[in-house]
Amino acid sequence: MVIIHGIHKFSDILDKVMEAAIVFMLGAMVIITGAQIICRIFFTSLAWSEEATRYLLIWSTMLGAGCVYKHAGHISISVVQDSLPGKAKDMLRIIIHGLCGFLFVLIVYYGIQYFGRQGKQLSPAMRLPMRYIYTCIPIGCGIMALHALDAVIQSFVHLFGRREA
């Protein structure tokens, strides 16, 4: 039970940290875009601002997907699941989260391969190695895989065990 509780706690803490990181990134996007507008009107435009905003949006999207998954906020079709009785509904939930977790692990695997191949490429304006941008794929999906594992464990606990986790 200690491991189950530890995974659940780690998933919760990671979710809170990602929420804070996303708020920071969205705030940085607003500041950079505002600075770009002011500079474009009164001075000369910032060459790097559009690229920085784009990369912050990509990172916040990948990290945000994990937060949304954790809180079951993604759009879903739950007609079949809702029509099932209690234990069958829980079993289907375990299968769904298990399949999602498998998909996330696959994306982590291929995401690591992708940023390994494309990582030497530099971004046009900031000259930033693109591996720093492509890294968001395995990190974001790794977070979602952890949340899926937590969801499977919590569903098992709900279905077969005590509610201590």
C-alpha positions in Angstrom: 0.0 0.0 0.0 3.0 2.3 0.6 4.0 2.1 -3.1 0.4 2.7 -4.2 0.1 5.7 -1.9 3.5 7.0 -3.1 2.6 6.8 -6.8 -0.7 8.6 -6.1 1.1 11.3 -4.0 3.8 11.8 -6.6 1.1 12.1 -9.4 -0.7 14.7 -7.3 2.5 16.7 -6.6 3.6 16.5 -10.2 0.2 17.8 -11.3 0.6 20.8 -9.0 4.1 21.5 -10.2 3.0 21.3 -13.9 0.0 23.6 -13.2 2.5 26.2 -11.8 4.8 25.8 -14.7 2.0 26.2 -17.2 0.8 29.4 -15.5 4.4 30.7 -15.7 4.6 29.8 -19.4 1.3 31.4 -20.2 2.3 34.6 -18.3 5.6 34.7 -20.2 3.7 34.3 -23.5 1.6 37.3 -22.6 4.6 39.4 -21.6 6.6 38.5 -24.7 3.7 39.2 -27.0 2.9 42.5 -25.2 6.6 43.5 -25.6 6.5 42.6 -29.2 3.4 44.8 -29.8 5.0 47.7 -28.0 8.3 47.3 -29.8 6.6 46.9 -33.2 4.7 50.2 -32.7 7.3 52.4 -31.1 10.7 50.8 -32.0 11.8 47.9 -34.1 10.2 44.4 -33.8 11.7 41.7 -31.7 13.1 39.0 -34.0 12.8 36.2 -31.4 9.4 36.9 -29.8 7.2 34.9 -32.2 9.5 31.9 -31.9 9.7 32.0 -28.1 5.9 32.4 -27.8 5.4 29.4 -30.2 7.7 27.2 -28.2 6.2 28.2 -24.9 2.8 27.3 -26.4 4.0 23.9 -27.5 5.5 23.2 -24.0 2.4 24.4 -22.2 0.2 22.3 -24.4 2.2 19.1 -23.8 2.4 19.7 -20.0 -1.3 20.9 -19.9 -2.4 17.7 -21.6 -1.1 15.8 -18.5 -3.0 18.1 -16.1 -6.2 17.7 -18.1 -5.8 13.9 -18.2 -5.2 13.8 -14.5 -8.6 15.6 -13.9 -10.4 13.6 -16.6 -11.0 16.8 -18.6 -10.5 15.5 -22.1 -13.5 15.1 -24.3 -14.7 11.5 -24.1 -17.7 9.4 -25.3 -18.8 7.7 -22.2 -22.2 6.3 -23.3 -21.1 2.7 -23.0 -19.2 3.2 -19.8 -22.1 5.1 -18.1 -24.6 2.3 -19.1 -22.6 -0.4 -17.4 -23.2 -1.5 -13.8 -20.6 -0.7 -11.1 -17.9 -3.4 -11.3 -18.1 -3.6 -15.1 -17.7 0.2 -15.3 -14.6 0.0 -13.1 -13.2 -2.8 -15.3 -13.8 -0.8 -18.4 -12.1 2.3 -16.8 -9.1 0.1 -16.0 -8.9 -1.1 -19.6 -9.2 2.4 -21.0 -6.5 3.9 -18.7 -4.3 0.9 -19.4 -4.6 1.4 -23.2 -4.0 5.1 -22.8 -0.9 4.4 -20.6 0.4 2.0 -23.3 -0.1 4.7 -26.0 1.7 7.3 -23.8 4.7 4.9 -23.3 4.9 4.3 -27.0 4.9 8.1 -27.7 7.6 8.5 -25.1 9.7 5.8 -26.8 9.3 7.3 -30.3 9.5 10.9 -29.0 13.0 10.1 -27.6 14.0 8.7 -30.9 12.6 11.7 -32.7 14.4 14.3 -30.7 17.5 12.3 -30.8 17.5 12.5 -34.6 16.3 16.1 -35.0 18.0 17.5 -31.9 21.0 19.0 -33.7 18.8 21.3 -35.7 18.8 25.0 -34.5 15.7 27.2 -34.4 15.9 30.1 -36.9 15.7 33.2 -34.7 16.9 32.1 -31.3 19.5 29.5 -32.5 18.2 27.2 -29.8 18.8 23.5 -30.3 15.4 22.0 -31.3 16.0 19.1 -28.9 14.9 21.4 -26.1 11.6 21.8 -28.0 11.2 18.2 -29.0 11.9 17.1 -25.4 8.4 18.2 -24.5 6.9 15.2 -26.3 8.4 12.4 -24.1 8.2 14.5 -21.0 4.5 15.4 -21.5 3.6 11.9 -22.5 5.7 10.5 -19.6 3.6 12.6 -17.2 0.4 11.3 -18.8 1.7 7.7 -18.5 2.3 8.3 -14.8 -1.2 9.7 -14.4 -2.6 6.7 -16.3 -0.8 4.3 -14.1 -2.1 6.1 -11.0 -5.7 6.0 -12.5 -5.3 2.2 -13.1 -4.0 1.6 -9.6 -6.8 3.8 -8.0 -9.4 1.9 -10.1 -8.0 -1.4 -8.9 -8.0 -0.2 -5.3 -11.6 1.0 -5.7 -12.7 -2.2 -7.4 -10.8 -4.9 -5.3 -9.3 -3.3 -2.2 -9.5 -0.8 0.5 -9.9 2.9 -0.2 -6.7 3.9 1.7 -4.9 5.0 -1.5 
